[in-house]
């Protein structure tokens, strides 16, 4: 990873192991890098839902200094992914299945708006990006690990927001998408495995195909179907997993000594 004196970072893919994903930005400030690295820890449950954590711990985990991590934490707290407790450090937002059912409705409506606007405003370069991501998904659908799939998913979300011309929506949709990806990660790790990655990837490819064809109504319907599919995972999680995976404090209440870390997804 190369760090420039100006405070920007290039080629940060070494952190995620997702080389080959089409990047929307070639250069980002350190606060943004800190934000995205902490978000990755959140999505992949490397920081447990409900766990207490210190800013210093996050600094060590993302290999960045105090100032960018502190600024990133403030943004993540505003987006409800972290909770700040004065004198007691931070707490990772637990997984609240009821809340996330409600948020899926908001995500569906915002995704539909972004998809429609992106189709209307999309440039040739935007379409090239969609083609690239579609090829990657189609070629690697049977072998792609969940972290790489989430990176493609995030790139696609960013591309659509950029193409829509309403960039302020990134601040609204980014935490909604992170919350949904964490649910998907947990479901894949504990219940669906490879089938979960394939099912989500196939639905993303369908959206991409309709976007590239300029079929706004069908693309929006496919986007709705993806959110419906994601929302359906919540009932299975409610019925089938250890509640300590939703909130580490359940393991404390039941006198367990260790958090039941999710199984390593494919």
BELRA-V296287 format. One record per helix or strand of 3 or more residues. SS is the DSSP state (2 for helix, 1 for strand). FROM is the first residue (numbers start at 0). LEN is the number of residues. If there is no record, write none. Layout:
# BELRA-V296287
SS_FROM_LEN, SS_FROM_LEN
This chain:
# BELRA-V296287
1_7_3, 2_12_4, 2_29_14, 2_54_8, 2_65_13, 1_81_4, 1_88_4, 2_96_25, 2_123_17, 2_145_19, 2_168_24, 2_193_19, 2_215_25, 2_242_3, 2_248_5
